[in-house]
Amino acid sequence: MSIAILPPEGGFAGPVKRSVTIAGHQTSISLEPGFWTALEAASARRALPLSALVAAIDAVRIGEDDPPNLASAIRSWLLVEVKAHD
């Protein structure tokens, strides 16, 4: 049995690295373009700068027993966020 799958609009894309300032220092985060778009939309909905939203996600991530890397935490958070706004 074959399942038909279509690529995402614009095709598949690898991660894009961007610098974000968190707590006064710059860090690089690599996310796929779709995740950057979703993160920008989430920050706009909250009327927060992107860096403030990333810092908030980072603070929650650090509080976990076995924290994932920041990019993974952002992706995980965004999956829940996008579901909540569907």
C-alpha positions in Angstrom: 0.0 0.0 0.0 1.4 3.4 -1.0 0.7 6.6 0.9 0.8 9.8 -1.1 2.7 12.5 0.7 3.2 16.0 -0.7 6.2 18.1 0.3 5.5 21.3 2.3 4.8 24.4 0.4 8.1 25.7 -0.8 9.7 22.3 -0.5 11.7 20.7 2.3 14.3 23.0 3.9 17.2 22.4 6.3 17.9 24.4 9.4 18.7 28.1 9.3 21.0 29.5 12.0 20.1 32.8 13.6 21.6 34.7 16.5 19.3 35.6 19.4 20.2 37.6 22.5 19.2 35.8 25.8 20.0 37.3 29.2 22.5 39.7 27.6 24.5 37.2 25.6 24.1 36.0 22.0 23.4 32.4 21.2 22.9 30.7 17.8 19.8 28.7 17.2 19.3 26.4 14.1 15.7 25.9 13.2 14.0 25.0 9.9 12.3 28.0 8.2 8.8 26.8 9.1 9.8 26.8 12.8 11.2 30.3 12.6 7.9 31.5 11.0 5.8 29.8 13.7 8.1 31.3 16.4 7.8 34.8 15.0 4.0 34.4 14.8 3.9 33.2 18.4 5.9 36.2 19.6 3.7 38.5 17.6 0.5 37.0 19.2 2.1 37.7 22.6 3.4 41.2 21.6 6.9 40.1 22.7 10.2 40.4 20.9 11.4 37.1 19.5 14.3 37.2 21.9 12.0 37.5 24.9 9.9 34.5 23.9 13.1 32.5 23.3 14.4 33.5 26.7 11.1 32.4 28.3 11.2 29.0 26.6 14.9 28.7 27.6 14.0 29.5 31.3 11.4 26.7 31.4 13.7 24.3 29.6 16.6 24.9 32.1 14.2 24.1 34.9 13.7 20.5 33.7 15.5 17.5 35.2 17.2 16.6 31.9 16.8 19.6 29.7 17.0 19.2 25.9 19.0 21.6 23.8 17.3 25.0 23.1 16.4 24.2 19.5 14.6 21.0 20.5 12.8 22.8 23.3 11.6 25.5 20.9 10.4 22.9 18.4 8.6 20.9 21.2 7.0 24.1 22.5 5.9 25.2 19.1 4.1 21.9 18.4 1.9 22.5 21.4 1.5 26.2 20.6 0.4 25.5 17.0 -2.0 22.9 18.1 -3.6 25.3 20.6 -4.1 27.9 17.9 -5.5 25.5 15.2 
